Amino acid sequence: MRKLVRHWYEMEVYIAGFYVLLLAMGQWDLLQKILLLGLVFIHLHFFEEFGFPGGFAWGGIKVEMKQVNEDVRLWPLNQLSALWGNEWFAVIVYLLPLFFPQVHWLALAAIVFAYLEFLMHVVIFNLGLHSWYNPGSLTAVLGLTLTSTWGLWQLRTQNLFNWVDLVIALVWIFSNYWIAFRSPLFNHFNNKKEFTFSRQDVLKADKYMKKFGTTVDNLKHLNHD
């Protein structure tokens, strides 16, 4: 179990591949194809953030909290809570509407979330890390955002969505973000100290850390790889 959790992000490529097969082999309408493409890219996005090139563990905390505690056990994220939060969000926001495409606000939430990812990775994280790239940028821009933009263009004549759908979709996104990354269940997983990040995880953020005058050697209680 611990080994599986520590390397959860490596499975994301295979999950993305599974959705590629579903897309290729199934009979889907246009909206479902857009959602399946979103599922492919959201899982590749998780891999880019934590797997290759990785570095989101330290970089995300730095941007959000401004300071990164030297004791890794006190970080507001660990391997288990990252697994929980990302997979909850993928299932509820991206997978669920695949089975209920007639619930238009549910599908719209998956489409709109891509633009929030664009804002976070292109603007907020790059400003916070003093960088032109941060872990997750490529899949956020070239995957999620392009898919949503193409999807909205293709759907433009169908009048599927209205302003009420948009409001409900945004409420749905932020509610599930809270469940995924702020709820008591998330905190329960984050308090499991045996799942703190490893030296290998944090080393992926070395080029960002150096910009702020720190290295992985300054951190305490990293897990063994």
N, C-alpha and C positions, 0 to 999 in steps of 0.2 A: 504493500500500500504506500509506504513512504517513498519507495523508489519510483513508483508510478506518478505520484504527486510531484516529486522533484523534477521530473522530466515531462510534465504534462504537455508543455508547448510543442514537443516533438510530434505528438499525435495530431496536431492541428493540420499538418500538411495532408495526412491520410484522410482526415475528416473532410477537408476541402476536396480531395480527390473523389471521395464518395459522392459528394453533391454534384461534381462534374459528371459522374456516371449517371446519376439520377436525371440530370438535365438532358443528357444525350439520349438516354434510353426511354424516358417517359413521354407521355402525351400531355403537354402543359399549355395553358393559355398564356398570353403575353404577360399578364401580371405575375403569374406563378414563375415564369422564366426570369423575370426581374428579381423576384425574391430568392430564387435558387442561385442566381449570380451573386446576390448579396451575401448568401450563406457561404459561398465559395470564398469570397474576398474577406469576410469578417474573420474567418478562421485563418486565412493566410495573414491577416492583419495581426492576430494574436501571436502567430509565429514570428513575424517581423519584430514585434515589440519585445518578446521574451526569448526567442530562439536565435534567429540570425537576421540582422546582426545583433539584435537584442540591446539591452541597456536601459529598458524602460523602468526596471525596478528602482534604480537610483534616480534616473532622470525625471520620472513622473513625480516622485516624492519631492525632489528639489524644486520643481516648478510649483507644485501645489502648496507645499509647506514652507518654502523659502529656505529652510534649514533642514539638513538631513542629520538625524541623531547618529552619533558614532556607535551606539549600541544597536545593532541590527534587530535585536529582539524587541525593540521599542518602535520599530517602523510601523506605519499604518497600512502595511501590506506585507504579506509573505507568500510563499509558494501555494499554500492551500487556499488562502483567501483570494489570490489572483485567479486560481482555477475556478473556484466557486463563482466569483463575480462575473468573469468573462463568459463562462458557459451558461450561467443563468440568463445573462443578457442575450446571448446568441439564440437560446432556445425560445425565450418569451417574446423577444422583439423581432427576430428574424424567422425562426422556424414556425412558430404558432400561426402567423398569417398565411403560411403556405396552404394550410388546411381550411382556412376561412377567408378566401379571397373576396367573398361577398361582403365582409365587414371592412369597408373601405378605409376607415380611420386606422385599423390595425395594420393594413398593408402600407398606408401612408407613413406610419411611424418608422417602419424599416427604411423607407425611401428617404425620409427627412433626416434620420439619424446620420446618414452619410455626410450631410452638410455640417452637422455639429462636429463630426470627426475632422472634417476639413478645417473648420475654424480652430479646433484645438491643436491639430498637428502643424498646420501651416503658419498660424499666427501665434497662439499662446505658448506652445512648447518651444518653438524656435526662438521667440523673444526671451523666454525664461532660461533657455540653455545657451543663448548667444550663438546660435547655429543656423545653418541653412537646411539642415536635415536633422530629424530626430526619429527614434525607433517607431515605426508605424506610418511614417509619412508617405512612402511610395504606395502602399496598399490603400491608404486613406484617399489619396488623390487619384491615382491611376486605376484603382479598383472600385472602391465604394462610391466615390463621387461621380466618376464617369458612368458607372452603372446606373445610378439614380438619375443623372442628367439625361442619359439616353432613354431610360424608362419613362420619365416624365414627358419627353418629346414624343415618344411613340404613343403615349396615352392621351396626348393633348386634345384629341377630338372626341374622346369618350366621356368627358365630363364626369369622371368617377368621384372626384374630390371637391369639397367645398371648405369654407373657412371654419365651420364647426368641426369638420373632420381634422383640420389642422390643429385646432385648439386641443381636441381630445387626444390626438396623436402626441402632442408635446407633453401633455399631462402624463400620458402612458409612459413615454420615454423617461421622464424625470422620476416618476414613481418607481419604475423598475431599476433605474440607476441607484436610487436610495436603497432598495432591497438588495441589489447586487453588491454595493460598495459602502453602505453606511448603516445597514440594519443591525439589530442585535445578533442575527445569525452570522452576518459577515464578521462582526467583532468576535464572536465565538471561535470562528475558524482562525481569525488573525491572532488570537491568543494562544494558539498551539505553537509553542516555541520550537518544537522539533522540526517545524516547517519554515524556519527563517531562511532567508536567501543564502546561497553558498558563495564562496569566493569566485567561482567560475561565473555565476550569475552577474555579480557586481562588476567583475572585470570587463564585461561587455560595455560598461559605461565609462571606461577609463578615460577616453578622449574628452568626455564632458566634464568629468571630475577634475581633470588637470586645469581646465579653464577657471575653476574656482579654488585652486590651490590645495587640493586634497587628493588622496589616493586610497586604494582599497586597503592599504596597510594601516590606515588610521582607524579602520572599523573594528569593532569588537564583536565576538560571539557569532561569527559567520559559521554556517554549517559546513561540514566537510563535503566535498564533491562526491 
